[in-house]
Amino acid sequence: MTEDEIRQDVREHIEQAISDQRVMLFMKGTPDEPRCGFSARMVGMLDALGTEYAAMDILPHPIIREELSKLSGWPTIPQLFIGGELVGGCDIATEMFESGELAQALGVQQPSGASAPEPAAPQPRPLQIGD
């Protein structure tokens, strides 16, 4: 497979994930093991709202992040999509969470007195050959 074919395959996979999942989070790490504070905070907000969501780790290969950013026009990670539309990154989602707009967009009840949860410290990256 050429690099262009790999990029096209990755782009199609990203597009499919966005269209197939009502709530799709692209993040560093996984919901169980976020690899950055912003991703951890986004997971905390979605979990606090009790919404189901799918997540994709962008760290396994740089092409994933590059193609996602080309597709969305958004340079930072995490990126949250609801109903196939980009909501934004952690700062926008945090503002929306605190105002109740995120709960409304997700069709869930805002917890009373809710403020955006502080993220747990991200898990350290596992050692890899060549580190």
Phi and psi in degrees as GROMACS dihedral restraints (atoms count N, CA, C in turn):
[ dihedral_restraints ]
;  ai    aj    ak    al  type     phi  dphi    fc
    3     4     5     6     1   -80.0    20    10
    4     5     6     7     1   166.0    20    10
    6     7     8     9     1   -61.9    20    10
    7     8     9    10     1   -38.1    20    10
    9    10    11    12     1   -62.4    20    10
   10    11    12    13     1   -39.0    20    10
   12    13    14    15     1   -67.8    20    10
   13    14    15    16     1   -38.6    20    10
   15    16    17    18     1   -63.5    20    10
   16    17    18    19     1   -45.9    20    10
   18    19    20    21     1   -59.5    20    10
   19    20    21    22     1   -43.7    20    10
   21    22    23    24     1   -63.4    20    10
   22    23    24    25     1   -42.2    20    10
   24    25    26    27     1   -62.8    20    10
   25    26    27    28     1   -44.5    20    10
   27    28    29    30     1   -63.3    20    10
   28    29    30    31     1   -44.6    20    10
   30    31    32    33     1   -60.4    20    10
   31    32    33    34     1   -43.4    20    10
   33    34    35    36     1   -64.9    20    10
   34    35    36    37     1   -38.3    20    10
   36    37    38    39     1   -63.5    20    10
   37    38    39    40     1   -42.5    20    10
   39    40    41    42     1   -64.0    20    10
   40    41    42    43     1   -47.5    20    10
   42    43    44    45     1   -59.6    20    10
   43    44    45    46     1   -41.4    20    10
   45    46    47    48     1   -64.0    20    10
   46    47    48    49     1   -43.2    20    10
   48    49    50    51     1   -61.2    20    10
   49    50    51    52     1   -42.9    20    10
   51    52    53    54     1   -64.7    20    10
   52    53    54    55     1   -41.6    20    10
   54    55    56    57     1   -78.2    20    10
   55    56    57    58     1   -30.3    20    10
   57    58    59    60     1   -82.3    20    10
   58    59    60    61     1   -26.3    20    10
   60    61    62    63     1  -105.3    20    10
   61    62    63    64     1   129.8    20    10
   63    64    65    66     1   -63.3    20    10
   64    65    66    67     1   -39.8    20    10
   66    67    68    69     1  -126.6    20    10
   67    68    69    70     1   118.2    20    10
   69    70    71    72     1  -127.1    20    10
   70    71    72    73     1   125.0    20    10
   72    73    74    75     1  -115.1    20    10
   73    74    75    76     1   123.1    20    10
   75    76    77    78     1   -99.8    20    10
   76    77    78    79     1   125.5    20    10
   78    79    80    81     1  -146.6    20    10
   79    80    81    82     1   170.6    20    10
   81    82    83    84     1   -91.7    20    10
   82    83    84    85     1   114.0    20    10
   84    85    86    87     1    94.0    20    10
   85    86    87    88     1  -157.3    20    10
   87    88    89    90     1  -125.3    20    10
   88    89    90    91     1   164.8    20    10
   90    91    92    93     1   -55.9    20    10
   91    92    93    94     1   -34.4    20    10
   93    94    95    96     1   -77.0    20    10
   94    95    96    97     1   -26.3    20    10
   96    97    98    99     1  -140.9    20    10
   97    98    99   100     1    71.7    20    10
   99   100   101   102     1   -61.8    20    10
  100   101   102   103     1   145.8    20    10
  102   103   104   105     1  -109.5    20    10
  103   104   105   106     1     8.5    20    10
  105   106   107   108     1  -153.1    20    10
  106   107   108   109     1   157.0    20    10
  108   109   110   111     1   -62.4    20    10
  109   110   111   112     1   -36.0    20    10
  111   112   113   114     1   -67.8    20    10
  112   113   114   115     1   -41.4    20    10
  114   115   116   117     1   -64.9    20    10
  115   116   117   118     1   -41.2    20    10
  117   118   119   120     1   -61.5    20    10
  118   119   120   121     1   -40.6    20    10
  120   121   122   123     1   -66.0    20    10
  121   122   123   124     1   -41.5    20    10
  123   124   125   126     1   -62.4    20    10
  124   125   126   127     1   -44.6    20    10
  126   127   128   129     1   -60.2    20    10
  127   128   129   130     1   -43.2    20    10
  129   130   131   132     1   -59.3    20    10
  130   131   132   133     1   -41.0    20    10
  132   133   134   135     1   -67.3    20    10
  133   134   135   136     1   -46.5    20    10
  135   136   137   138     1   -64.0    20    10
  136   137   138   139     1   -41.0    20    10
  138   139   140   141     1   -65.8    20    10
  139   140   141   142     1   -39.2    20    10
  141   142   143   144     1   -62.9    20    10
  142   143   144   145     1   -30.7    20    10
  144   145   146   147     1   -84.7    20    10
  145   146   147   148     1    -8.4    20    10
  147   148   149   150     1    68.5    20    10
  148   149   150   151     1    25.6    20    10
  150   151   152   153     1   -93.3    20    10
  151   152   153   154     1   147.9    20    10
  153   154   155   156     1   -81.7    20    10
  154   155   156   157     1   139.9    20    10
  156   157   158   159     1  -152.7    20    10
  157   158   159   160     1   156.9    20    10
  159   160   161   162     1  -104.4    20    10
  160   161   162   163     1   153.8    20    10
  162   163   164   165     1  -137.5    20    10
  163   164   165   166     1   148.3    20    10
  165   166   167   168     1  -129.7    20    10
  166   167   168   169     1   129.8    20    10
  168   169   170   171     1   -79.4    20    10
  169   170   171   172     1   124.1    20    10
  171   172   173   174     1   -91.0    20    10
  172   173   174   175     1    -3.8    20    10
  174   175   176   177     1   -76.8    20    10
  175   176   177   178     1   -26.1    20    10
  177   178   179   180     1   -57.3    20    10
  178   179   180   181     1   -30.3    20    10
  180   181   182   183     1  -153.4    20    10
  181   182   183   184     1   137.0    20    10
  183   184   185   186     1   -58.7    20    10
  184   185   186   187     1   -26.4    20    10
  186   187   188   189     1   -62.7    20    10
  187   188   189   190     1   -33.2    20    10
  189   190   191   192     1   -60.2    20    10
  190   191   192   193     1   -50.0    20    10
  192   193   194   195     1   -65.0    20    10
  193   194   195   196     1   -42.8    20    10
  195   196   197   198     1   -60.1    20    10
  196   197   198   199     1   -47.1    20    10
  198   199   200   201     1   -70.2    20    10
  199   200   201   202     1   -36.2    20    10
  201   202   203   204     1   -61.3    20    10
  202   203   204   205     1   -47.4    20    10
  204   205   206   207     1   -65.7    20    10
  205   206   207   208     1   -36.1    20    10
  207   208   209   210     1   -63.6    20    10
  208   209   210   211     1   -43.4    20    10
  210   211   212   213     1   -67.6    20    10
  211   212   213   214     1   -44.7    20    10
  213   214   215   216     1   -86.8    20    10
  214   215   216   217     1   -25.0    20    10
  216   217   218   219     1    75.7    20    10
  217   218   219   220     1    14.5    20    10
  219   220   221   222     1  -115.5    20    10
  220   221   222   223     1   125.2    20    10
  222   223   224   225     1   -83.7    20    10
  223   224   225   226     1   -19.9    20    10
  225   226   227   228     1  -105.7    20    10
  226   227   228   229     1   163.3    20    10
  228   229   230   231     1  -121.8    20    10
  229   230   231   232     1   137.8    20    10
  231   232   233   234     1   -82.0    20    10
  232   233   234   235     1   164.1    20    10
  234   235   236   237     1  -130.0    20    10
  235   236   237   238     1   130.4    20    10
  237   238   239   240     1  -111.6    20    10
  238   239   240   241     1   130.2    20    10
  240   241   242   243     1  -118.2    20    10
  241   242   243   244     1   135.6    20    10
  243   244   245   246     1  -127.1    20    10
  244   245   246   247     1   125.2    20    10
  246   247   248   249     1    59.2    20    10
  247   248   249   250     1    34.6    20    10
  249   250   251   252     1    81.5    20    10
  250   251   252   253     1    -0.5    20    10
  252   253   254   255     1  -110.3    20    10
  253   254   255   256     1   138.5    20    10
  255   256   257   258     1   -69.1    20    10
  256   257   258   259     1   124.2    20    10
  258   259   260   261     1   -84.6    20    10
  259   260   261   262     1   -46.0    20    10
  261   262   263   264     1   141.2    20    10
  262   263   264   265     1  -160.0    20    10
  264   265   266   267     1   -98.6    20    10
  265   266   267   268     1  -162.2    20    10
  267   268   269   270     1   -63.8    20    10
  268   269   270   271     1   -42.1    20    10
  270   271   272   273     1   -62.3    20    10
  271   272   273   274     1   -46.0    20    10
  273   274   275   276     1   -65.7    20    10
  274   275   276   277     1   -45.0    20    10
  276   277   278   279     1   -62.5    20    10
  277   278   279   280     1   -36.6    20    10
  279   280   281   282     1   -64.5    20    10
  280   281   282   283     1   -45.6    20    10
  282   283   284   285     1   -60.2    20    10
  283   284   285   286     1   -43.1    20    10
  285   286   287   288     1   -66.3    20    10
  286   287   288   289     1   -38.1    20    10
  288   289   290   291     1   -61.7    20    10
  289   290   291   292     1   -48.7    20    10
  291   292   293   294     1   -67.2    20    10
  292   293   294   295     1   -29.3    20    10
  294   295   296   297     1   -87.9    20    10
  295   296   297   298     1   -11.0    20    10
  297   298   299   300     1    92.4    20    10
  298   299   300   301     1    -6.3    20    10
  300   301   302   303     1   -66.2    20    10
  301   302   303   304     1   -33.2    20    10
  303   304   305   306     1   -67.4    20    10
  304   305   306   307     1   -44.7    20    10
  306   307   308   309     1   -59.2    20    10
  307   308   309   310     1   -42.4    20    10
  309   310   311   312     1   -62.6    20    10
  310   311   312   313     1   -45.7    20    10
  312   313   314   315     1   -62.6    20    10
  313   314   315   316     1   -31.6    20    10
  315   316   317   318     1   -87.1    20    10
  316   317   318   319     1   -11.1    20    10
  318   319   320   321     1    73.3    20    10
  319   320   321   322     1    33.1    20    10
  321   322   323   324     1  -123.7    20    10
  322   323   324   325     1   167.0    20    10
  324   325   326   327     1   -81.1    20    10
  325   326   327   328     1   134.0    20    10
  327   328   329   330     1   -74.0    20    10
  328   329   330   331     1   126.2    20    10
  330   331   332   333     1   -60.7    20    10
  331   332   333   334     1   140.1    20    10
  333   334   335   336     1   -66.1    20    10
  334   335   336   337     1   139.0    20    10
  336   337   338   339     1    64.1    20    10
  337   338   339   340     1    23.2    20    10
  339   340   341   342     1   -76.9    20    10
  340   341   342   343     1   135.1    20    10
  342   343   344   345     1  -126.9    20    10
  343   344   345   346     1   156.2    20    10
  345   346   347   348     1   -56.3    20    10
  346   347   348   349     1   127.4    20    10
  348   349   350   351     1   -65.0    20    10
  349   350   351   352     1   145.0    20    10
  351   352   353   354     1   -75.9    20    10
  352   353   354   355     1   136.4    20    10
  354   355   356   357     1   -74.1    20    10
  355   356   357   358     1   149.1    20    10
  357   358   359   360     1   -71.1    20    10
  358   359   360   361     1   158.1    20    10
  360   361   362   363     1   -59.9    20    10
  361   362   363   364     1   134.8    20    10
  363   364   365   366     1   -64.3    20    10
  364   365   366   367     1   150.7    20    10
  366   367   368   369     1   -72.2    20    10
  367   368   369   370     1   143.8    20    10
  369   370   371   372     1   -67.3    20    10
  370   371   372   373     1   149.7    20    10
  372   373   374   375     1   -70.6    20    10
  373   374   375   376     1   134.8    20    10
  375   376   377   378     1   -65.1    20    10
  376   377   378   379     1   147.1    20    10
  378   379   380   381     1   -64.8    20    10
  379   380   381   382     1   141.4    20    10
  381   382   383   384     1  -127.8    20    10
  382   383   384   385     1   159.7    20    10
  384   385   386   387     1   -59.4    20    10
  385   386   387   388     1   132.5    20    10
  387   388   389   390     1    98.4    20    10
  388   389   390   391     1    -9.4    20    10
